[in-house]
C-alpha cells in the first residue's frame, strides 16, 4: 500500500466499523456457538481437534489457538471477526490497486462493496464462523501476494511474495475446502495483470498468463494431494467420492439439479444479496432501531461521498474514457467468471447458496460478487444516476447488516433474560434432566440451539477434561416433532455431535416456558401446571410430564457468568415471582405472602396475569382474605386465569378460613364448571 492510498485504507476500516461494530458489546453466542464454547469449557482447547478430526482438521488447530487465547469470552471473538474482515478489505484494495493502478475511485468502491457485502449472514456467529472469515482474509491476501510476486522485479521480494502466497493459499483452503473454486479468480486476475498492455492474440495472452500463474497450482494441487493421500475423511457431506456418487447414480437428474442450483446460487450471490437481505430484517425492527440504522447508513454514505471527492481532487484520479471502459469490462469479467467458477465446488458437493442459512457457501465468492456489482454500478453512463445507485447500494448494505445484528442482539438479550430468571427460580438441577424449553421468540432454540448448552454453562460449569464431553443436561424444543416422545415418556436416546454426547430421557423432563417477552419464565409443575393464555397448545399437553423434583431447592443459587449472560437484570416483578414460585415449591407459604406484599407495595404487577397464582395460594393458606379479594379484581377478568385460580385454590388440602372460602366461592369460582 502506497502512502497515497492511506485515505482509502482509513475510510474502508471506518465504514466497516460503522457496519459491524454498533452491537459489539451486546453480541455473545449465536446458535451453534454455544456448543463450541461449552465443549471448550469442559475439555479445554484440545477438544476442537476431536471436533474437526473427521473432516477439516485445520480448524482444530485454529480453534485450539483461538480458545487458548480468548477462552469463552465472546468479545474477543467478535473483535477478531471484525479484524479479519478489515484485513480482507485491505487485501482486496491491494488486488484492485495492482490490477487497475490508475483508477483509485473504482478500486475503493469495489473494496468497499466487498467489505460490506450483505449476502453473508453469519458474521454474527463469530465463534463457529471465525475460521471462515479468517479463510476469506487469507484467500484475498494469497491472491494479492500472487499479483505482487508477478509484478515484483526484485528476486528477494518475488520469493517472499511467492512463499507468502502459497502458505496463505494452503491455509485458506484447509480451513474452507469449498473455497478452492476461487483459484479460478486468481487465474483471471493473473491474466488481467500479465496482459495489461498486451496486443497479442488471445491464445498468446492465455499462454503468457498460464506461464506466470503455473506455480500457484501448488495451492490447489497441494491441498488435493494431501486430501487424497494423507487424510481419511469420515464425514459424508465433505467426502468428494461420496458426493460424486450422487451424480453417477443419476447423471441426468443431478445435472439438471446442478444447473438449477447454479442459477439460483448466482442470482442470490450477485443480485438478491444486495436487495433481499434488507427487507427481511429491517422491516421487523422497532422505530428506534430503524432510526439508528438509517443514521448509520447516512453517515456511511456521507463518508463515501467525502472519499470520492478527495480522490477526484488528486492527480492520480484522472482516468481517460478508454481506460475507464476497459476497467469496467475487466471488472465485469473478473467478477462474473469469478462467481461462476468460484461456486462450482459448492454445487458439485450438492449444496447451494442463499442469503440466510447457507450464505457462508457464498462467502469465498463474495470477492467476485463485489467486483461484479462495482462494475455494474460504474457502467452506468449518467454520473448522477451512477452515484445515486452506488449510494443506495451502500445504504441498503448498511441497513441489512444493522438489521441482522439487531435481530441477533434481540434474540441474545431475550435468551440472557430467560436464563437469569431460571437462575432466580432454580438453584440447581439434577444431572440427567432433559429440559423441554419454550423460548419467547420463535428464532431462539429452533433446531435445538442454545437449549442444553445454555443450561449446562450455568449449572455444570466445572471442567471434566473428558473427550468427547458428556452433557449433564440435555434439551428439547417444544415442537410437534418432539411432542410424541415427550407424551409417551418412555424413550431414552443416546445422541451426540462431533465432540459431545448427551442423553435425551423422555421419562425425566422439566418443562420451562416464557410465553412472551413480557412474561416471566414459568417452571411447570406436573401436578398443578401454570398455563398462560400465551403458551402454545403443546404446553398444556406436556405439562403433566414435567417433573419438578429435578429442581434442587436446598442448594446455593447458580449464577450465570456475566461475560456470557450480561449483567443481572433489574429485580422487578419477575424476581418476586420466581422467588415466590420457589418458596411455593418448598411449601413456605408465609414467604410467598411476604413476597407478594413487597411486590404490591412497590406497585409491581405482571403483564401475564397467570403469574398471580402462586401468590393467591399463599394468601389463601395464610388467611389473608382481604388481599385475596383485592387480587380477584386483577385476575377474574381473564377466563383462563380465573378457571386455573379456582382449580388451584379449590385443591388446597390445608383447612382454609371461612372468609377465604367465601371469597373463593364468590369471586374466583362463581360460574365455573
C-alpha positions as a printed Julia matrix, in Angstrom:
673×3 Matrix{Float64}:
   0.0     0.0     0.0
   1.48    3.33   -1.01
   1.14    6.47    1.02
  -1.38    7.96   -1.41
  -3.89    5.17   -0.63
  -3.99    5.97    3.09
  -7.4     7.75    2.86
  -8.94    4.68    1.21
  -7.49    2.41    3.88
  -8.7     4.65    6.69
 -12.22    5.02    5.36
 -12.58    1.34    4.47
 -11.91    0.5     8.1
 -14.09    3.34    9.37
 -17.11    2.38    7.27
 -16.58   -1.29    8.17
 -16.65   -0.29   11.84
 -19.95    1.55   11.3
 -21.38   -1.6     9.73
 -20.07   -4.31   12.06
 -19.41   -2.72   15.47
 -22.61   -0.97   16.7
 -23.59   -4.06   18.73
 -20.08   -5.29   19.55
 -20.71   -5.08   23.29
 -24.05   -6.9    23.14
 -23.41   -9.8    20.77
 -22.46  -13.03   22.55
 -23.15  -16.54   21.22
 -25.45  -17.26   18.31
 -26.89  -20.73   17.7
 -24.07  -23.3    17.25
 -21.59  -21.01   19.02
 -22.98  -22.45   22.24
 -21.71  -25.99   21.78
 -18.31  -24.79   20.61
 -17.9   -22.82   23.8
 -19.32  -25.36   26.24
 -17.22  -28.17   24.77
 -14.17  -25.93   25.12
 -15.09  -25.02   28.7
 -15.43  -28.66   29.66
 -12.48  -30.28   27.89
 -10.18  -27.37   27.05
  -8.8   -26.23   23.71
  -7.77  -29.75   22.64
 -11.41  -30.73   22.24
 -11.5   -28.87   18.92
  -9.15  -31.4    17.37
 -11.76  -34.06   18.1
 -14.49  -31.75   16.82
 -12.9   -31.42   13.37
 -10.92  -34.65   13.17
 -13.45  -36.2    10.8
 -13.49  -33.55    8.05
 -11.42  -30.36    8.48
  -8.54  -30.92   10.92
  -7.03  -27.49   10.2
  -9.94  -25.94   12.06
  -8.97  -27.97   15.12
  -5.61  -26.18   15.23
  -7.31  -22.86   14.51
  -9.78  -23.21   17.38
  -7.12  -24.65   19.68
  -5.13  -21.44   19.27
  -8.13  -19.12   19.5
  -9.64  -20.77   22.57
  -6.26  -20.79   24.29
  -6.06  -17.04   23.73
  -9.65  -15.93   24.27
 -11.43  -18.71   26.15
 -15.19  -18.39   26.39
 -15.34  -14.58   26.38
 -17.35  -13.65   23.27
 -16.0   -10.1    22.85
 -12.52  -11.05   21.54
 -14.1   -13.47   19.08
 -16.3   -10.71   17.66
 -13.38   -8.3    17.53
 -11.32  -10.98   15.81
 -14.01  -11.45   13.17
 -14.02   -7.7    12.55
 -10.25   -7.58   12.22
 -10.26  -10.44    9.71
 -12.98   -8.6     7.81
 -10.94   -5.41    7.79
  -7.83   -7.29    6.68
  -9.71   -8.9     3.8
 -10.97   -5.48    2.68
  -7.44   -4.07    2.65
  -6.21   -7.13    0.76
  -8.95   -6.6    -1.81
  -7.92   -2.96   -2.19
  -4.38   -4.18   -2.8
  -5.59   -6.55   -5.54
  -7.58   -3.86   -7.3
  -4.81   -1.27   -7.0
  -2.44   -3.76   -8.59
  -4.81   -4.58  -11.44
  -6.09   -1.06  -12.07
  -3.49    1.22  -10.57
  -4.81    4.33  -12.34
  -8.4     4.01  -11.16
  -8.37    4.78   -7.44
 -12.05    5.6    -7.18
 -13.25    2.35   -8.68
 -10.75    0.36   -6.62
 -12.05    1.94   -3.42
 -15.69    1.32   -4.39
 -15.03   -2.34   -5.24
 -13.13   -2.89   -1.98
 -15.87   -1.12   -0.03
 -18.64   -3.24   -1.55
 -16.62   -6.32   -0.67
 -16.14   -5.1     2.9
 -19.86   -4.5     3.45
 -21.18   -7.32    1.23
 -24.62   -8.04    2.74
 -25.09  -11.54    1.33
 -23.15  -13.12    4.19
 -25.45  -13.55    7.17
 -23.35  -15.5     9.66
 -20.89  -12.82   10.77
 -23.0   -12.51   13.94
 -21.92  -16.07   14.8
 -18.33  -15.07   15.47
 -17.22  -18.34   17.04
 -18.45  -21.05   14.69
 -17.74  -18.95   11.6
 -14.44  -17.43   12.73
 -12.34  -19.78   10.55
 -14.48  -18.92    7.54
 -13.93  -15.19    7.79
 -10.24  -15.86    8.51
 -10.1   -18.08    5.42
 -11.61  -15.26    3.35
  -8.92  -12.84    4.52
  -6.15  -15.34    3.78
  -7.71  -16.11    0.39
  -7.65  -12.43   -0.55
  -4.11  -11.97    0.76
  -2.91  -15.04   -1.12
  -4.23  -13.63   -4.4
  -2.76  -10.21   -3.62
   0.64  -11.8    -2.88
   0.46  -13.68   -6.18
  -0.02  -10.47   -8.12
   2.79   -8.77   -6.22
   5.1   -11.71   -6.9
   4.42  -11.46  -10.63
   4.78   -7.69  -10.63
   7.93   -7.5    -8.5
  11.29   -7.03  -10.24
  13.47   -7.89   -7.21
  14.3   -11.53   -6.64
  14.06  -11.36   -2.84
  10.68   -9.62   -2.96
   9.44  -12.02   -5.61
  10.48  -15.02   -3.49
   8.92  -13.57   -0.35
   5.62  -12.92   -2.1
   5.78  -16.37   -3.68
   6.09  -18.17   -0.34
   3.51  -15.9     1.32
   1.06  -16.63   -1.49
   1.49  -20.4    -1.29
   1.42  -20.51    2.51
  -1.74  -18.37    2.89
  -3.29  -20.3    -0.01
  -2.85  -23.65    1.71
  -4.28  -22.32    4.96
  -7.36  -20.7     3.44
  -8.34  -23.88    1.58
  -7.53  -26.09    4.58
  -9.96  -24.0     6.65
 -12.68  -23.85    3.98
 -12.26  -26.54    1.36
 -15.07  -25.38   -0.93
 -13.24  -22.04   -1.31
 -10.91  -23.84   -3.74
 -13.12  -22.59   -6.56
 -11.65  -19.12   -6.06
  -8.41  -20.35   -7.6
 -10.19  -19.53  -10.87
 -10.45  -15.93   -9.69
  -6.7   -15.99   -9.06
  -6.04  -17.11  -12.64
  -8.29  -14.45  -14.14
  -6.6   -11.77  -12.02
  -3.2   -13.0   -13.23
  -4.47  -12.92  -16.81
  -5.53   -9.28  -16.43
  -2.22   -8.29  -14.84
   0.06  -10.09  -17.3
  -1.82   -8.77  -20.32
  -2.37   -5.24  -19.05
  -0.83   -3.65  -22.16
  -0.57   -6.69  -24.39
  -1.62   -6.52  -28.04
  -1.1   -10.26  -28.62
  -3.75  -12.63  -29.85
  -6.0   -14.23  -27.23
  -4.27  -17.62  -27.28
  -0.87  -16.0   -26.82
  -2.19  -13.91  -23.93
  -3.68  -17.05  -22.4
  -0.35  -18.87  -22.75
   1.58  -15.98  -21.18
  -0.88  -15.92  -18.27
  -0.59  -19.66  -17.74
   3.21  -19.4   -17.56
   3.04  -16.64  -14.96
   0.33  -18.45  -12.98
   1.52  -22.08  -13.16
   3.45  -22.01   -9.88
   0.26  -21.14   -7.98
  -1.03  -24.63   -8.82
   0.92  -25.64   -5.73
  -2.01  -24.25   -3.75
  -4.91  -26.39   -5.04
  -2.79  -29.39   -6.03
  -1.01  -29.38   -2.68
  -4.33  -29.45   -0.84
  -5.87  -32.09   -3.12
  -2.75  -34.27   -2.82
  -2.89  -34.14    0.99
  -6.64  -34.77    0.96
  -6.36  -37.73   -1.36
  -3.28  -39.5     0.03
  -2.76  -38.4     3.64
  -6.22  -37.73    5.07
  -9.13  -40.06    5.68
 -12.43  -38.21    5.52
 -15.13  -39.6     7.83
 -17.96  -37.2     7.03
 -20.13  -37.92    4.03
 -21.05  -34.27    3.49
 -17.39  -33.37    2.82
 -16.35  -36.58    1.06
 -15.64  -35.92   -2.63
 -16.26  -39.5    -3.7
 -19.48  -39.7    -1.77
 -20.8   -36.51   -3.35
 -19.83  -37.54   -6.88
 -21.56  -40.87   -6.38
 -24.8   -38.9    -6.35
 -24.03  -37.86   -9.94
 -23.05  -41.38  -11.0
 -26.29  -42.79   -9.62
 -28.42  -40.33  -11.59
 -26.38  -38.3   -14.13
 -29.28  -36.61  -15.9
 -31.24  -35.67  -12.81
 -28.15  -34.5   -10.95
 -27.02  -32.38  -13.93
 -30.4   -30.67  -14.1
 -30.28  -30.09  -10.35
 -26.75  -28.66  -10.59
 -27.81  -26.26  -13.35
 -30.83  -25.14  -11.35
 -28.81  -24.65   -8.18
 -26.09  -22.81  -10.12
 -28.65  -20.35  -11.44
 -30.25  -19.82   -8.03
 -26.89  -19.52   -6.29
 -25.59  -16.99   -8.81
 -28.79  -14.99   -8.5
 -28.53  -14.94   -4.72
 -24.83  -14.14   -4.79
 -24.88  -11.35   -7.35
 -28.28   -9.65   -7.13
 -30.52  -10.78   -4.28
 -27.75  -10.39   -1.7
 -27.96   -6.62   -2.23
 -31.76   -6.46   -2.24
 -33.48   -9.24   -0.29
 -31.36   -9.06    2.84
 -32.58   -5.54    3.54
 -36.37   -6.02    3.97
 -36.01   -9.43    5.64
 -34.63   -7.84    8.8
 -35.2    -4.09    8.68
 -38.98   -4.32    8.41
 -39.18   -6.22   11.69
 -37.26   -3.61   13.7
 -38.63   -1.15   16.21
 -38.86    2.5    15.19
 -35.94    3.45   17.47
 -33.71    0.79   15.94
 -34.77    1.76   12.44
 -33.88    5.38   13.14
 -30.41    4.39   14.37
 -29.88    2.17   11.34
 -30.86    4.98    8.96
 -28.49    7.34   10.77
 -25.6     4.89   10.36
 -26.46    4.41    6.69
 -26.46    8.18    6.13
 -23.09    8.52    7.87
 -21.63    5.72    5.73
 -22.91    7.31    2.52
 -21.53   10.71    3.53
 -18.14    9.14    4.16
 -18.25    7.56    0.71
 -19.09   10.96   -0.8
 -16.18   12.52    1.08
 -13.68    9.88   -0.07
 -14.87   10.17   -3.67
 -14.29   13.91   -3.62
 -10.87   13.52   -2.05
  -9.85   11.02   -4.72
 -11.28   13.14   -7.56
  -9.09   16.07   -6.48
  -5.91   14.03   -6.67
  -3.76   13.98   -9.79
  -3.78   10.18   -9.89
  -7.54   10.04  -10.33
  -7.65   11.38  -13.87
  -8.78    8.41  -15.96
  -9.48    8.58  -19.67
 -12.74    7.29  -21.11
 -10.99    4.46  -22.94
  -9.21    3.25  -19.83
 -12.42    3.55  -17.81
 -14.29    1.35  -20.29
 -11.52   -1.24  -20.22
 -11.53   -1.36  -16.44
 -15.3    -1.82  -16.34
 -15.17   -4.67  -18.84
 -12.35   -6.34  -16.94
 -14.2    -5.92  -13.64
 -17.34   -7.5   -15.05
 -15.33  -10.37  -16.49
 -13.36  -10.9   -13.27
 -16.49  -10.71  -11.17
 -18.78  -12.71  -13.44
 -16.4   -15.57  -14.2
 -15.09  -15.47  -10.63
 -18.59  -16.04   -9.28
 -19.49  -18.72  -11.82
 -16.32  -20.76  -11.3
 -15.99  -19.91   -7.61
 -19.27  -21.59   -6.68
 -18.65  -24.79   -8.66
 -17.23  -26.77   -5.69
 -20.37  -25.89   -3.71
 -22.68  -27.01   -6.5
 -20.72  -30.23   -7.19
 -20.98  -31.04   -3.49
 -24.78  -30.87   -3.91
 -25.07  -27.67   -1.89
 -26.32  -24.22   -2.86
 -26.04  -20.58   -1.81
 -28.75  -18.39   -0.35
 -28.65  -15.22    1.74
 -29.54  -16.75    5.1
 -28.86  -20.29    6.27
 -26.4   -21.2     3.52
 -24.9   -17.76    2.92
 -21.5   -19.0     4.14
 -21.17  -21.1     0.99
 -21.05  -17.86   -0.96
 -18.55  -16.09    1.3
 -15.4   -17.01   -0.7
 -17.02  -15.83   -3.94
 -18.23  -12.6    -2.33
 -14.97  -11.06   -3.55
 -16.05  -11.73   -7.13
 -19.62  -10.63   -6.36
 -18.4    -7.28   -5.06
 -16.23   -6.64   -8.13
 -19.14   -7.55  -10.36
 -21.52   -5.18   -8.55
 -18.96   -2.38   -8.68
 -18.68   -2.93  -12.41
 -22.46   -2.88  -12.83
 -22.7     0.41  -10.94
 -19.81    2.05  -12.74
 -21.03    1.08  -16.2
 -24.0     3.44  -15.76
 -23.23    6.36  -18.06
 -25.14    9.18  -16.33
 -22.99   10.41  -13.4
 -25.87   11.41  -11.14
 -27.72    8.14  -11.69
 -24.49    6.2   -11.13
 -23.86    7.98   -7.84
 -27.45    7.53   -6.74
 -27.32    3.78   -7.41
 -23.99    3.48   -5.59
 -25.22    5.34   -2.53
 -28.41    3.26   -2.49
 -26.39    0.03   -2.65
 -24.17    1.2     0.22
 -27.15    2.34    2.3
 -29.04   -0.93    1.73
 -25.97   -2.93    2.72
 -25.5    -0.92    5.94
 -29.18   -1.29    6.84
 -29.14   -5.02    6.05
 -26.19   -5.63    8.36
 -27.72   -3.44   11.04
 -30.95   -5.42   10.77
 -29.06   -8.72   11.06
 -27.19   -7.5    14.15
 -30.35   -6.07   15.71
 -32.14   -9.38   15.26
 -29.24  -11.28   16.82
 -28.89   -8.83   19.71
 -32.63   -9.04   20.41
 -32.57  -12.84   20.44
 -29.47  -12.96   22.63
 -30.87  -10.4    25.08
 -34.07  -12.45   25.37
 -32.05  -15.6    25.96
 -29.97  -13.86   28.64
 -33.11  -12.64   30.4
 -34.59  -16.15   30.23
 -31.65  -17.83   31.92
 -31.2   -15.12   34.56
 -34.81  -15.76   35.55
 -34.22  -19.51   35.58
 -31.25  -18.95   37.91
 -33.52  -17.0    40.29
 -36.09  -19.78   40.26
 -33.89  -22.88   40.05
 -30.96  -23.03   42.49
 -29.61  -26.25   40.94
 -30.66  -29.01   38.55
 -30.29  -32.74   38.81
 -27.91  -34.26   36.24
 -29.74  -36.39   33.73
 -32.63  -33.94   33.4
 -33.99  -33.33   29.92
 -35.21  -29.75   29.65
 -38.19  -29.03   27.42
 -37.95  -25.34   26.63
 -40.27  -22.8    25.06
 -38.44  -19.54   24.4
 -40.36  -16.26   23.92
 -39.08  -15.62   20.38
 -39.52  -18.12   17.53
 -35.9   -17.78   16.37
 -34.4   -18.88   19.67
 -33.96  -22.58   20.26
 -35.11  -23.64   16.8
 -33.07  -26.62   15.69
 -32.03  -27.3    19.28
 -29.68  -24.31   19.52
 -28.91  -22.83   22.95
 -31.01  -25.36   24.86
 -28.8   -27.8    26.72
 -25.6   -25.76   26.36
 -27.1   -22.58   27.84
 -28.27  -24.53   30.89
 -25.09  -26.56   31.29
 -22.93  -23.43   31.23
 -24.8   -22.2    34.33
 -25.39  -25.39   36.29
 -22.44  -27.56   35.32
 -19.51  -25.23   34.54
 -16.73  -27.3    36.12
 -14.31  -28.8    33.55
 -14.18  -32.57   33.26
 -11.37  -32.9    30.68
 -13.13  -35.89   29.11
 -13.32  -36.09   25.33
 -15.95  -36.39   23.98
 -17.73  -34.18   26.5
 -20.88  -35.64   28.02
 -23.56  -33.05   28.81
 -25.15  -33.48   32.27
 -28.31  -31.79   30.98
 -29.99  -32.32   27.62
 -32.67  -30.22   25.99
 -35.55  -30.3    23.55
 -37.56  -27.64   21.8
 -41.27  -27.8    22.46
 -42.46  -28.58   18.94
 -44.56  -31.12   17.07
 -41.53  -33.26   16.24
 -40.64  -33.84   19.9
 -44.21  -33.95   21.22
 -44.92  -37.69   20.74
 -41.78  -38.77   22.59
 -42.49  -36.41   25.5
 -46.09  -37.58   25.81
 -45.07  -41.24   25.67
 -42.46  -40.55   28.33
 -40.57  -43.84   27.98
 -37.87  -43.3    25.4
 -34.2   -42.81   26.28
 -31.97  -41.76   23.38
 -28.19  -41.58   23.47
 -27.04  -38.98   20.99
 -24.22  -36.59   20.24
 -22.47  -34.44   17.69
 -18.78  -34.18   16.85
 -17.14  -33.66   20.26
 -20.0   -34.17   22.73
 -22.67  -36.66   23.74
 -25.93  -36.31   25.65
 -28.86  -38.4    26.84
 -32.42  -37.47   25.9
 -34.51  -39.04   28.66
 -38.15  -38.5    27.75
 -39.19  -40.01   31.09
 -37.35  -37.34   33.08
 -38.26  -33.94   31.65
 -38.6   -30.5    33.18
 -40.66  -28.0    31.2
 -39.66  -24.33   31.13
 -41.74  -21.74   29.3
 -41.64  -18.0    28.75
 -44.79  -17.35   26.73
 -43.88  -13.78   25.67
 -41.09  -11.29   26.24
 -43.34   -9.58   28.79
 -44.0   -12.81   30.69
 -41.78  -14.36   33.33
 -40.22  -17.8    32.88
 -42.58  -20.46   34.18
 -41.18  -23.67   35.66
 -44.03  -26.1    35.1
 -45.33  -28.36   37.87
 -46.6   -31.65   36.54
 -49.4   -31.95   39.1
 -50.53  -28.33   39.05
 -49.14  -26.54   35.99
 -49.28  -22.81   35.46
 -50.52  -22.32   31.89
 -50.57  -18.88   30.28
 -53.07  -17.93   27.6
 -49.99  -17.07   25.51
 -48.43  -20.52   25.81
 -48.53  -22.82   22.78
 -51.19  -25.53   22.82
 -48.48  -28.18   23.12
 -47.54  -26.9    26.56
 -50.83  -27.97   28.09
 -50.26  -31.45   26.68
 -46.72  -31.92   28.0
 -47.18  -30.1    31.32
 -48.26  -33.25   33.24
 -44.95  -34.88   32.27
 -42.87  -32.13   33.91
 -41.02  -33.41   37.0
 -40.5   -30.55   39.43
 -38.26  -32.73   41.6
 -35.5   -32.1    39.08
 -35.22  -28.65   40.65
 -32.9   -28.9    43.66
 -34.17  -26.38   46.2
 -31.66  -26.87   49.05
 -28.6   -25.58   47.18
 -26.89  -22.25   46.6
 -28.17  -20.47   43.54
 -26.04  -20.93   40.44
 -25.07  -17.55   38.98
 -24.87  -17.08   35.2
 -21.42  -15.82   34.11
 -21.65  -12.15   33.26
 -19.39  -12.26   30.2
 -21.95  -14.56   28.57
 -25.27  -13.55   30.11
 -24.57   -9.89   30.79
 -25.34   -8.04   33.99
 -28.11   -9.31   36.21
 -31.42   -7.72   35.13
 -33.23   -5.3    37.37
 -35.12   -7.21   40.03
 -38.65   -6.24   39.1
 -41.82   -8.26   39.1
 -40.24  -11.42   37.72
 -37.68  -11.62   40.52
 -40.53  -11.61   43.06
 -42.48  -14.14   41.02
 -39.52  -16.53   40.74
 -38.73  -16.25   44.46
 -42.38  -16.85   45.34
 -42.68  -19.8    42.96
 -39.56  -21.35   44.51
 -40.96  -20.79   48.01
 -44.21  -22.38   46.87
 -42.32  -25.47   45.75
 -40.86  -25.82   49.26
 -44.25  -25.15   50.9
 -43.13  -21.89   52.54
 -46.43  -20.05   52.08
 -45.61  -17.4    54.64
 -42.67  -16.34   52.47
 -44.87  -16.37   49.38
 -47.29  -13.96   51.08
 -44.48  -11.69   52.27
 -43.02  -11.51   48.77
 -46.47  -10.68   47.41
 -46.87   -7.86   49.91
 -43.47   -6.43   48.92
 -44.3    -6.58   45.21
 -47.69   -4.92   45.73
 -46.12   -2.21   47.92
 -43.69   -1.46   45.09
 -46.65   -1.28   42.69
 -45.31   -4.21   40.68
 -47.68   -6.38   38.72
 -47.39   -8.94   35.93
 -48.11   -8.45   32.26
 -49.17  -12.1    32.23
 -51.87  -12.33   34.91
 -51.47  -16.06   35.41
 -48.35  -15.19   37.42
 -50.57  -14.11   40.33
 -51.44  -17.77   41.0
 -48.68  -18.71   43.48
 -49.42  -15.52   45.43
 -53.14  -16.3    45.5
 -52.42  -19.68   47.02
 -50.06  -18.12   49.53
 -52.67  -15.6    50.64
 -55.35  -18.29   50.84
 -53.26  -20.58   53.04
 -52.11  -17.69   55.29
 -55.75  -16.5    55.59
 -55.16  -13.05   54.08
 -58.71  -12.75   52.79
 -58.53   -9.0    52.16
 -55.57   -9.21   49.76
 -57.07  -12.29   48.13
 -60.25  -10.32   47.44
 -58.34   -7.32   46.08
 -56.37   -9.52   43.7
 -59.57  -11.06   42.37
 -60.19   -7.8    40.52
 -56.92   -8.3    38.62
 -57.46  -11.99   37.85
 -61.07  -12.92   37.2
 -61.42  -10.78   34.09
 -59.35  -13.31   32.16
 -61.32  -16.54   31.95
 -58.39  -18.96   31.62
 -56.68  -17.43   34.65
 -59.92  -17.42   36.67
 -60.51  -21.1    35.93
 -56.94  -22.0    36.89
 -57.22  -19.93   40.06
 -60.46  -21.64   41.03
 -58.97  -25.09   40.44
 -55.75  -24.2    42.29
 -57.45  -22.69   45.33
 -60.15  -25.37   45.49
 -57.5   -28.05   45.57
 -55.73  -26.73   48.68
 -55.52  -29.52   51.24
 -54.98  -27.31   54.3
 -58.07  -26.04   56.13
 -58.99  -22.53   54.97
 -60.62  -19.74   56.96
 -64.28  -19.0    56.48
 -63.52  -15.64   54.85
 -61.15  -17.24   52.37
 -63.71  -19.94   51.44
 -66.34  -17.25   50.9
 -64.07  -15.2    48.64
 -63.1   -18.33   46.78
 -66.73  -19.2    46.14
 -67.95  -15.69   45.29
 -65.01  -14.15   43.46
 -62.97  -16.97   41.92
 -65.29  -19.92   41.32
 -68.66  -18.3    40.62
 -69.97  -19.63   37.36
 -67.06  -22.06   36.96
 -67.73  -25.53   35.66
